[in-house]
Amino acid sequence: MLVPLKNMKMRVIPNKKLLDLSADPNVDLSEEYTLMNAPKGWMSGDFDLFPAGASQVAALIKEVKPVKAIIDEMVS
């Protein structure tokens, strides 16, 4: 699910609060969730403060390797 945050959108794992809020066309999710609440939500595990992010690292994957190759690199 994409959540609008001012000038950007963030892919997140939806929780009950987010699904309930997004069902209401009068709710502005960018006002409900702010990046200022993200660290507190992540540190406390309270994802009603800020939903858990998802897939942000997918763009950083350049190569898919077998597990054996990864382990060999780590221990060499």
Residue pairs with C-beta under 8 A, 6 or more apart in sequence:
1 11
1 12
1 13
1 14
1 18
1 22
1 51
2 9
2 10
2 11
2 12
3 9
3 10
3 12
3 18
3 29
3 30
3 33
3 51
4 29
4 30
5 29
5 30
5 33
5 34
5 35
6 30
10 53
10 56
11 53
11 54
11 55
11 56
12 18
12 51
12 52
12 53
12 54
13 47
13 51
13 52
13 53
13 54
14 22
14 51
15 47
15 48
15 51
15 52
17 48
18 29
18 33
18 51
21 27
21 29
21 32
22 29
33 50
33 51
34 50
35 50
37 49
37 50
38 49
38 50
40 46
40 49
40 50
41 47
41 48
41 49
41 50
41 51
42 50
42 52
